Amino acid sequence: MSVFERASSPDEDGHICFDPSWNQGRGTYGGIPAAAMVREMMRTLNRPECILRSLTVHFCRAIEATDSHVEVQLIRAGRRVAHMTAQVRQASEVVCHASASFAASRDVDLRWQEGPMPTVRPAKMLPPIPMSEAGGPVFAQFFDYRFGGDRFPLSGINEAILRTWIRPKEPVTIDTPLAVGMLDAMVPAILCRLTEPRAMASVDFRVQLFADFPLHDVDSESHWLLDAQARAMGDGYCEQTTWLYSPGGRLMGSCQQLIAILS
């Protein structure tokens, strides 16, 4: 088991205790409970041909590093598509909940990828950014971040676009729960417009995956590219869309996130 898998795997009864080493601010980084719900839904569905296509997660409050329980409900399972919901409870309170669509591949002759992977500096030419040591969230200690684009956090520029290479520090194959986690591990693009840190938190996010994981021909030590843009900010909330590209430039997924600015 990788450190991410251990941190996000409920036991056979759905119980899990979140580890404070994965904290982000006051609570657990959202990729961990999201991955825990995905794992429990995959285990309950038990149909390997139906892969996760869409996942929406709502964070009801800060998720404490404490004993928790993941509950799953199968809404409907058709011949190719299944719909499910999941929630994480702490004591008697729902702290986050999700809905998901799982679907098998369809034999159609349509396939394309508009918008190639942005041209950025190769990860191997860039130094890793010690995010957790530079005032970033605690959970960032488990990822290797490298800024490949020409925009940087806290630079005060007039665009909120940030392109970041990422990989787990521990060499591991990227599976579906970890892909969801990496899409939520992005450095917020809004930071490019700022000159000093601001407290912020995710209200919800919606992930869509465009291919089956894992990719068996990808080196476990390769970096993946997160291409994030925050296009709108108002009333204390920011919309951010992040695209996930494989090391070879294949578009693997996206995440649309609503971020609350807390101060």
C-alpha positions in Angstrom: 0.0 0.0 0.0 1.2 3.5 -0.8 0.9 6.2 1.9 -2.0 7.7 0.0 -3.8 4.4 -0.3 -3.4 3.8 3.5 -4.7 7.2 4.3 -7.8 6.9 2.1 -8.8 3.3 2.5 -11.8 2.4 4.8 -11.8 -1.0 6.4 -14.3 -3.6 5.3 -17.0 -2.0 7.5 -16.4 1.5 6.0 -14.5 2.8 9.1 -11.6 5.1 8.6 -9.5 7.4 10.8 -8.1 10.4 9.0 -4.4 11.1 9.7 -3.5 14.7 10.7 -0.4 14.5 8.5 -2.8 14.9 5.6 -4.3 18.1 7.0 -5.0 21.3 5.1 -5.7 24.2 7.4 -8.2 23.2 10.1 -9.2 19.9 8.4 -8.3 17.0 6.2 -7.3 17.8 2.6 -10.3 17.0 0.5 -8.6 14.5 -1.7 -8.5 12.0 1.1 -12.2 11.7 2.0 -13.0 12.0 -1.7 -10.7 9.0 -2.5 -12.2 7.1 0.5 -15.7 7.5 -0.9 -14.5 6.5 -4.4 -12.9 3.4 -2.9 -16.0 2.4 -1.0 -18.3 3.0 -4.0 -16.0 0.9 -6.3 -16.0 -1.9 -3.7 -19.7 -1.8 -3.3 -20.4 -1.7 -7.0 -17.9 -4.4 -7.8 -18.1 -4.0 -11.5 -14.5 -3.4 -12.8 -15.8 -2.7 -16.3 -17.7 0.3 -15.0 -15.1 3.0 -14.3 -15.6 6.3 -12.6 -16.6 8.9 -15.1 -18.0 11.7 -12.9 -17.7 12.6 -9.2 -19.2 15.6 -7.3 -18.1 16.1 -3.7 -19.6 18.7 -1.3 -17.6 19.6 1.8 -20.1 20.5 4.6 -17.5 21.6 7.1 -13.8 21.0 8.0 -13.2 17.3 8.3 -11.4 16.4 11.5 -8.6 13.9 11.8 -10.7 11.4 13.8 -12.7 8.2 13.5 -15.1 8.4 10.6 -17.5 6.2 8.7 -18.0 6.0 4.9 -21.6 5.1 3.8 -22.5 4.2 0.3 -25.8 3.8 -1.5 -26.4 2.4 -5.0 -29.0 4.5 -6.6 -29.3 2.5 -9.8 -27.2 0.0 -11.8 -28.0 -0.4 -15.4 -26.4 -2.5 -18.1 -23.6 0.1 -18.7 -24.1 2.9 -16.2 -24.4 3.0 -12.4 -25.2 5.9 -10.2 -24.2 6.0 -6.6 -24.0 8.3 -3.6 -21.6 8.3 -0.6 -21.1 10.3 2.6 -18.6 10.6 5.4 -19.9 10.8 8.9 -18.1 11.9 12.0 -20.2 11.0 15.1 -23.7 11.5 13.8 -22.9 14.4 11.5 -22.4 14.2 7.7 -19.2 16.2 7.0 -19.0 15.6 3.2 -21.1 13.8 0.6 -20.7 12.8 -3.0 -22.6 11.6 -6.0 -20.9 9.6 -8.8 -21.5 8.0 -12.2 -19.7 4.8 -13.2 -19.9 3.7 -16.8 -18.5 1.0 -19.0 -16.8 1.9 -22.3 -18.9 2.1 -25.4 -17.9 0.8 -28.8 -18.1 4.0 -30.9 -15.8 5.4 -33.5 -15.5 8.9 -32.1 -12.3 10.0 -30.2 -10.5 13.3 -30.0 -8.7 15.7 -27.7 -9.1 19.4 -28.3 -6.6 21.5 -26.5 -3.2 19.8 -26.4 -1.2 19.8 -23.2 0.3 23.3 -22.7 3.9 23.8 -23.6 5.8 24.0 -20.3 9.3 23.4 -19.1 10.1 19.7 -18.5 9.7 18.6 -14.9 13.2 17.1 -14.8 14.7 20.6 -15.5 12.9 22.2 -12.6 13.6 22.1 -8.8 10.9 20.7 -6.5 9.0 23.2 -4.5 9.0 22.4 -0.7 5.4 23.5 -0.4 4.7 22.3 3.1 7.9 24.0 4.4 7.1 27.3 2.6 3.8 27.9 4.4 1.7 25.5 2.3 -0.6 22.9 3.6 0.7 20.0 5.7 -0.5 17.3 3.2 1.8 18.8 0.5 4.7 17.0 2.1 3.5 13.9 0.2 3.7 15.4 -3.3 6.5 16.7 -5.5 5.4 20.0 -7.1 7.3 21.9 -9.8 6.0 25.0 -11.5 6.4 24.5 -15.3 4.7 27.6 -16.6 5.7 31.3 -16.6 3.2 32.3 -13.9 3.9 31.8 -10.2 1.9 32.1 -6.9 2.0 35.4 -5.1 3.4 37.2 -8.1 0.5 39.7 -8.4 0.0 39.3 -12.1 -3.4 39.9 -13.8 -4.1 36.3 -14.8 -5.0 33.4 -12.5 -3.4 30.6 -14.5 -1.0 28.1 -12.9 0.7 25.1 -14.5 2.2 22.6 -12.1 3.9 19.3 -12.5 2.9 16.9 -9.7 3.6 13.4 -8.6 3.5 11.5 -5.3 6.9 11.6 -3.6 6.6 7.8 -3.2 6.8 6.1 -6.6 3.4 4.6 -7.2 1.0 3.8 -10.0 -1.7 6.4 -10.4 -5.1 4.7 -9.9 -8.6 6.2 -9.9 -8.7 7.4 -6.3 -5.2 8.9 -6.5 -6.1 10.7 -9.8 -9.1 12.3 -7.9 -6.7 13.2 -5.1 -4.2 14.8 -7.4 -6.9 16.9 -9.1 -7.7 18.4 -5.6 -4.0 18.7 -4.6 -3.5 21.7 -7.0 -2.0 24.9 -5.8 -4.9 27.4 -6.3 -4.4 29.4 -9.4 -6.0 32.4 -7.7 -2.6 32.8 -5.8 -1.1 34.1 -9.0 -3.1 37.3 -8.7 -2.2 37.8 -5.0 0.9 39.1 -3.4 0.3 37.5 0.0 -1.4 34.3 1.2 -5.1 34.3 1.9 -7.1 31.6 3.8 -9.4 29.7 1.5 -11.3 26.4 1.4 -13.1 24.2 -1.1 -16.9 24.2 -0.9 -17.3 21.5 -3.6 -15.7 20.1 -6.7 -16.7 18.1 -9.7 -14.2 15.7 -11.3 -14.6 14.1 -14.7 -12.3 11.3 -15.8 -11.8 10.5 -19.5 -10.0 7.2 -19.4 -9.5 4.1 -17.3 -6.8 4.1 -14.7 -4.1 3.1 -14.2 -2.1 3.7 -17.3 0.2 0.7 -17.3 2.8 2.2 -19.7 3.5 5.2 -17.5 6.6 5.3 -15.3 5.6 5.5 -11.6 8.2 8.2 -11.1 6.9 10.5 -13.9 5.2 13.8 -13.2 1.7 14.7 -14.4 0.7 18.2 -15.4 -2.1 20.2 -13.6 -3.2 23.1 -15.7 -5.4 25.4 -13.6 -7.3 28.6 -14.3 -9.5 30.7 -12.0 -11.7 32.6 -14.4 -14.2 34.3 -12.1 -14.1 35.7 -8.5 -17.0 37.5 -6.7 -18.8 37.6 -3.4 -15.9 35.8 -1.7 -16.0 32.8 -4.0 -13.8 31.7 -6.9 -14.4 29.2 -9.7 -11.3 27.2 -10.8 -11.0 24.6 -13.5 -8.1 22.2 -13.5 -7.1 19.8 -16.3 -5.0 16.7 -15.6 -2.6 15.5 -18.3 -0.6 12.3 -18.3 3.2 12.5 -18.7 2.7 11.7 -22.4 0.3 14.6 -22.9 -3.0 12.7 -22.8 -5.9 14.6 -21.2 -7.1 12.3 -18.4 -9.5 14.4 -16.4 -10.8 17.7 -15.2 -11.9 19.3 -11.9 -14.3 22.3 -11.5 -14.0 23.7 -8.0 -15.8 26.3 -6.0 -13.4 27.9 -3.5 -14.4 30.2 -0.6 -12.0 33.0 0.4 -12.1 33.0 4.2 -10.1 36.2 4.9 
